[in-house]
Amino acid sequence: MRVSIETISGLERRLTIGVPAERVDGAVSKRLQEAARNVRLPGFRPGKVPMKVMQQRFGVGVRQEVIGEVISQTFQEAVISEKLRPAGQPRIEPRALEAGHDVEYTATFEVFPTLEINDVEGLSITRPVADVTEADVDEIIEIFRKQRGELKEVDRAAEDGDTVVIDFLGTRDGEPFDGGAGEDHTLELGSGKMIPGFEDGIVGMAAGEERSINVTFPDDYASEELQGAQADFAITCKAVKALELAPLDEELFASYGVEEGGEPVFRDEVRKNMDRELRNAVQAHIKNQVMDAIVAAHADVEVPSSLVAQEIEGMRGQMFQQFGGQPSPEMDLKSILPDDMFREQADRRVKLGLLLGEMINKFELHADPAKVRETIEDIASTYQEPEEVINWYYSENEQLAQVESRVLEDQVVERVLADAQIEDQQSTYQDALAAARPAQS
């Protein structure tokens, strides 16, 4: 087998591979002979079909099949012999495939970069320090009560936070426009779902009241025709509803997994969950700072575009599903969610993944079984049957591997933090959670 290699640019390589004719032709003949033992053709006894007939009837298809397999095998042999690490699938271009001649093809692909891990010097980390207060617990419980509450009609003017049922008709210069009308439309005032000024104009309306308001569409509105345009809306308020919070009773407690002990046990469980969430948020905030520092210390590292493209594709599908979409074969997701929406984050993810992998090798790290167990127990503690969840993780290799990967990342973070300056920063519960959100996105 002949192999030549050339560097196209950066991480891109092209292999030109020549395979001796006898390797392909011999494999074709062998496969035709094996097939002849079982093939049935009119006019021939089973196992007695002449090779000439087999070649005429099946030669082309068998040769294509064999060439595909030979290309796959010889490509792997070539990258091993040349000590290459391909990133993504190669682009195969045949040059010569004729029977009786050497098979020749090119394989173009990217390779993983050779990484030199730099020290993360002068790293300063801020660590939020916060406590879960009784007021924080009260706020979360009120959210639970709102989630389980009921909308009930009230005989008063609408206030911010109320839900109204309205009919509306929008006009420009006295003429209706597409998308500007609705009947029995339910709207929570203050939700920001409508254009600026629309919801504010409804505040103070009572059931049965009619009102006309003038609003201006934002300059970045989805419809170009309406960008920056003024419109009048005739609004009829048909009902005003206020949210009645769910009572603090056994039904509410049970819906959140507390079957016994009443409000004291319920509050205790809420606090435990908030403490866990706070602890995870602080860890995430610290981890995100370390990850940013690792990326910044290796700003010149080039990453394979094929891996970035794969990451973009995964992020696009994930975002589409988050909004309840189910892509169909004829749907062009790229036009709906273009690559540029994800490229920067995808590039960061790929670079970080390569760097972390190299750091794990450099530091000779292995997932600490005790920390793996601790992580799984922390996850399981949020379920009603923790022991079942723990057993499930240890019985599912893929899930266990994900936890081990997470623990390895945390161990890299610990190594970097050993040389960092950590400054405690007094914070509130909500601010600490907000600081961690970019790390969890």
C-alpha positions in Angstrom: 0.0 0.0 0.0 1.4 3.4 -1.0 0.7 6.4 1.3 1.6 10.1 0.8 0.6 12.9 3.1 0.4 16.7 2.6 -0.7 19.5 4.8 -3.5 21.6 3.2 -3.7 24.3 5.8 -3.6 24.4 9.6 -5.1 21.2 10.8 -6.2 19.9 7.4 -4.4 16.9 5.9 -4.7 15.0 2.6 -3.7 11.4 2.3 -3.2 9.9 -1.2 -3.5 6.1 -0.8 -2.8 3.5 -3.4 -4.0 -0.1 -2.9 -2.5 -2.9 -5.0 -4.9 -4.3 -7.6 -4.4 -7.9 -6.3 -5.8 -6.9 -2.9 -9.1 -5.7 -4.4 -9.4 -8.2 -7.2 -8.5 -11.1 -4.9 -11.2 -10.0 -2.4 -13.8 -9.7 -5.3 -13.0 -13.1 -6.6 -13.1 -14.7 -3.2 -16.5 -13.1 -2.5 -17.9 -14.2 -5.8 -16.8 -17.8 -5.2 -18.4 -17.8 -1.8 -21.6 -16.4 -3.2 -21.6 -19.0 -6.0 -22.0 -21.8 -3.5 -25.5 -20.6 -2.5 -26.8 -18.5 -5.5 -29.6 -19.9 -7.5 -29.9 -19.0 -11.2 -32.2 -20.5 -13.9 -30.4 -23.2 -15.9 -27.8 -23.9 -13.4 -27.6 -26.4 -10.5 -27.1 -24.9 -7.0 -23.4 -24.3 -6.4 -22.6 -24.9 -10.1 -22.9 -21.4 -11.5 -19.7 -20.6 -13.6 -17.5 -17.8 -12.3 -17.9 -16.0 -15.7 -21.7 -15.8 -15.2 -21.2 -14.7 -11.5 -18.9 -12.0 -12.7 -21.3 -10.8 -15.4 -24.4 -10.8 -13.0 -22.8 -9.7 -9.7 -19.3 -8.5 -10.4 -20.0 -4.7 -10.5 -22.0 -4.7 -7.3 -19.6 -6.9 -5.4 -16.6 -4.8 -6.6 -18.3 -1.6 -5.3 -18.9 -3.3 -2.0 -15.4 -4.5 -1.7 -13.9 -1.2 -2.7 -15.9 0.5 0.0 -14.6 -1.9 2.6 -11.0 -1.7 1.4 -11.1 2.1 1.5 -12.3 2.0 5.1 -9.7 -0.5 6.1 -6.8 1.1 4.3 -7.6 4.6 5.6 -7.4 3.3 9.1 -4.1 1.5 8.3 -2.7 4.7 6.8 -3.6 7.0 9.8 -2.1 4.5 12.2 1.1 4.2 10.1 1.4 8.0 9.8 0.6 8.5 13.5 -2.4 10.8 12.7 -5.4 11.5 14.8 -8.3 12.3 12.5 -11.0 14.7 13.9 -14.3 13.9 12.1 -15.0 11.9 9.0 -12.7 12.1 6.0 -13.8 13.3 2.6 -13.0 10.5 0.2 -12.4 11.2 -3.5 -11.6 8.2 -5.8 -8.9 8.6 -8.4 -8.7 5.2 -10.0 -11.1 2.3 -9.4 -10.8 0.2 -12.6 -10.6 -3.6 -12.4 -7.1 -4.9 -12.9 -5.4 -1.7 -11.8 -4.3 -0.3 -8.5 -7.1 1.5 -6.6 -6.2 5.0 -5.7 -8.1 7.6 -3.7 -7.5 10.7 -1.6 -8.8 11.3 1.9 -9.1 14.8 3.2 -9.7 15.5 6.9 -8.7 17.5 9.9 -6.5 16.2 12.7 -6.6 17.0 16.4 -4.2 19.8 17.4 -1.0 19.0 19.3 -1.7 20.8 22.6 0.8 22.3 25.0 -0.8 23.0 28.3 0.1 26.5 29.7 0.0 27.3 33.3 -3.0 29.4 34.4 -1.1 32.2 36.1 -2.4 35.1 38.3 -5.9 33.7 38.5 -8.2 35.6 40.8 -11.5 34.0 41.7 -14.6 35.5 43.4 -16.6 33.2 45.5 -20.2 34.3 46.5 -20.9 33.8 50.2 -24.6 33.7 51.0 -27.1 32.1 53.3 -30.7 30.9 52.7 -32.8 33.2 54.9 -36.4 32.8 56.1 -37.4 35.5 53.6 -35.8 33.5 50.8 -37.8 30.4 51.8 -41.0 32.4 52.0 -40.3 33.7 48.5 -39.8 30.2 47.0 -42.9 28.9 48.8 -44.9 31.8 47.4 -43.7 30.7 43.9 -44.9 27.2 44.6 -48.3 28.6 45.7 -48.6 30.6 42.5 -47.8 27.5 40.4 -50.6 25.6 42.2 -52.9 28.6 42.4 -56.1 29.3 40.4 -57.2 32.3 38.3 -60.6 33.6 39.5 -62.7 36.4 38.0 -62.7 39.6 40.1 -65.1 42.6 39.9 -62.6 45.4 39.8 -60.2 47.2 37.4 -57.3 45.2 36.1 -53.9 45.6 37.9 -50.4 44.7 37.0 -50.1 40.9 37.5 -53.7 40.2 36.7 -54.8 38.1 33.7 -57.4 39.6 31.3 -59.5 38.2 28.5 -59.7 40.7 25.7 -60.8 41.2 22.1 -58.6 43.6 20.1 -58.3 45.1 16.6 -55.2 46.9 15.4 -55.3 49.5 12.6 -52.9 51.7 10.8 -54.4 54.8 9.2 -57.8 53.3 9.9 -57.0 50.0 8.0 -56.6 46.6 9.8 -53.3 44.8 9.3 -52.2 41.1 9.4 -51.8 39.7 12.9 -53.3 42.8 14.5 -56.6 41.2 15.7 -57.6 38.7 18.4 -60.7 37.3 20.2 -60.9 35.9 23.7 -57.2 36.5 24.0 -55.8 35.7 27.5 -53.0 38.0 28.6 -51.1 38.3 31.9 -50.4 42.0 32.4 -46.8 42.7 33.1 -45.6 39.5 31.3 -44.0 41.5 28.4 -45.6 39.2 25.8 -47.1 42.1 23.8 -45.3 45.1 22.3 -44.3 48.0 24.7 -47.3 50.1 25.8 -49.9 47.5 25.0 -50.2 45.9 28.4 -49.8 49.2 30.2 -52.7 50.5 28.2 -55.0 47.8 29.6 -54.2 48.4 33.2 -57.2 50.0 34.9 -59.8 48.4 32.5 -62.7 46.5 34.0 -64.8 43.8 32.5 -67.1 45.2 29.8 -65.0 48.3 29.3 -63.7 49.4 25.9 -60.6 51.5 25.3 -58.5 52.7 22.4 -54.7 52.9 22.8 -51.9 54.1 20.5 -48.6 52.1 20.5 -45.4 52.1 18.5 -43.9 48.9 17.2 -40.2 48.3 18.1 -37.6 48.9 15.4 -36.6 45.2 15.6 -40.1 43.8 15.3 -40.4 40.5 13.4 -42.5 42.0 10.7 -40.5 44.5 8.7 -43.7 46.3 7.6 -44.5 47.2 11.2 -41.0 48.1 12.4 -41.1 51.5 14.0 -44.8 52.0 12.9 -47.5 53.5 15.0 -50.9 51.7 15.4 -54.2 52.1 17.1 -55.8 49.2 19.0 -59.4 49.0 19.9 -59.6 46.8 23.0 -62.6 45.3 24.7 -62.0 43.8 28.2 -64.2 40.8 28.7 -62.9 39.5 32.0 -60.4 40.3 34.7 -58.9 37.4 36.7 -56.6 37.5 39.7 -54.4 34.6 40.8 -55.6 33.1 44.1 -52.6 31.4 45.8 -52.9 27.8 46.7 -53.4 27.4 50.5 -50.6 26.0 52.6 -52.2 22.7 53.2 -51.5 18.9 53.1 -52.4 18.8 49.4 -49.8 21.4 48.5 -47.2 19.7 50.7 -47.9 16.3 49.2 -47.5 17.7 45.6 -43.9 18.5 46.5 -43.2 15.1 48.1 -43.9 15.9 51.8 -46.5 13.4 53.0 -46.2 13.9 56.8 -45.1 16.6 59.2 -47.1 19.5 57.8 -45.7 23.0 57.2 -42.6 22.7 59.4 -41.3 19.6 57.5 -42.3 21.2 54.2 -40.3 24.4 55.0 -37.4 22.2 56.1 -37.4 20.3 52.8 -37.6 23.5 50.8 -34.7 24.9 52.7 -32.6 21.8 52.1 -33.3 22.0 48.4 -32.4 25.7 48.4 -29.1 25.0 50.3 -28.2 22.4 47.7 -29.1 24.7 44.9 -27.0 27.5 46.5 -24.0 25.2 47.0 -24.2 24.0 43.4 -24.5 27.6 42.1 -21.4 28.7 44.0 -19.5 25.7 42.6 -20.7 26.4 39.1 -19.7 30.1 39.4 -16.2 29.2 40.5 -15.9 26.5 37.8 -17.0 28.9 35.1 -14.3 31.4 36.1 -11.7 28.6 35.9 -12.9 27.4 32.5 -12.8 31.0 31.2 -9.2 31.3 32.5 -8.2 28.0 30.8 -9.6 29.1 27.5 -7.9 32.5 27.8 -4.6 30.9 28.6 -4.8 29.0 25.3 -6.2 31.6 23.0 -4.0 30.6 20.1 -5.2 26.9 20.0 -6.8 26.1 16.7 -9.8 23.7 16.9 -11.0 21.4 14.1 -13.9 23.0 12.2 -15.5 19.6 11.7 -15.9 19.2 15.5 -17.2 22.8 15.8 -19.8 22.0 13.0 -20.9 18.8 14.9 -21.3 20.8 18.1 -23.3 23.5 16.3 -25.6 20.8 14.9 -26.2 19.4 18.3 -26.8 22.8 19.9 -29.3 23.7 17.1 -31.3 20.5 17.6 -31.3 20.9 21.3 -32.6 24.5 21.1 -35.3 23.5 18.6 -36.5 20.8 20.9 -36.4 23.1 23.9 -39.1 25.2 22.2 -41.2 22.1 21.6 -40.2 21.6 17.9 -40.0 18.3 16.1 -37.8 18.8 13.0 -39.1 17.1 9.8 -36.9 15.8 7.0 -37.9 18.6 4.7 -37.3 21.3 7.3 -34.2 23.5 6.9 -33.2 24.1 10.5 -30.2 26.1 9.4 -32.4 28.8 7.9 -34.4 29.0 11.1 -31.4 28.8 13.5 -28.3 29.7 11.5 -24.8 28.6 12.4 -23.7 32.0 13.5 -26.1 31.8 16.5 -24.0 29.0 18.0 -20.5 29.3 16.5 -18.8 31.2 19.3 -20.1 29.0 22.0 -19.5 25.9 20.0 -15.9 26.9 19.3 -15.4 27.5 23.1 -17.0 24.1 24.0 -14.8 22.2 21.6 -11.6 24.0 22.6 -12.4 23.5 26.3 -13.2 19.8 25.8 -9.8 19.3 24.1 -7.9 21.2 26.7 -9.6 19.5 29.6 -8.8 16.1 28.1 -5.2 17.0 27.7 -5.0 18.4 31.2 -6.5 15.2 32.6 -3.8 13.2 30.8 -1.0 15.6 31.9 -2.1 15.5 35.6 -2.7 11.7 35.3 -6.1 12.2 36.8 -8.7 9.4 37.4 -12.2 9.9 38.6 -12.2 9.6 42.4 -14.7 6.8 43.3 -15.6 8.6 46.5 -16.4 11.8 44.6 -18.4 9.9 42.0 -20.4 8.3 44.8 -20.9 11.7 46.4 -22.1 13.3 43.2 -24.6 10.5 42.5 -25.9 10.7 46.0 -26.4 14.4 45.7 -28.4 13.9 42.5 -30.4 11.0 44.0 -31.3 13.1 47.1 -33.8 15.1 45.1 -35.8 11.9 44.3 -38.3 10.1 46.6 -36.4 6.8 46.3 -32.7 7.9 46.4 -31.4 4.3 46.7 -33.1 3.2 43.5 -31.6 6.2 41.7 -28.1 5.4 43.0 -28.4 1.8 41.9 -29.7 2.9 38.5 -26.6 5.1 37.9 -24.2 2.3 38.8 -26.1 -0.1 36.5 -26.1 2.3 33.5 -22.5 2.6 32.1 -23.3 5.6 29.9 -24.8 7.6 32.8 -22.0 6.6 35.2 -19.4 7.7 32.6 -21.1 11.1 32.4 -20.8 11.5 36.2 -17.2 10.3 36.1 -16.5 12.9 33.3 -18.0 15.6 35.5 -15.9 14.6 38.5 -12.8 14.6 36.4 -13.6 18.2 35.3 -14.0 19.1 38.9 -10.6 17.6 39.7 -9.0 19.7 37.0 -10.7 22.8 38.6 -9.3 21.8 42.0 -5.8 21.6 40.5 -6.1 25.1 38.9 -7.6 26.6 42.1 -4.6 25.4 44.1 -2.6 28.2 42.6 -5.4 30.8 42.5 -6.4 33.7 44.8 -9.9 33.3 46.0 -11.8 36.3 47.3 -15.1 35.8 49.2 -17.8 38.1 48.2 -20.9 38.6 50.3 -24.0 37.9 48.3 -27.7 37.1 48.6 -29.2 33.8 47.7 -30.8 35.1 44.5 -27.7 37.0 43.4 -25.5 33.9 43.9 -27.9 31.9 41.7 -27.9 34.6 39.0 -24.1 34.7 39.0 -24.0 30.9 38.2 -26.4 31.0 35.3 -23.9 31.6 32.5 -22.0 28.6 33.7 -25.0 26.4 33.5 -26.2 27.6 30.1 
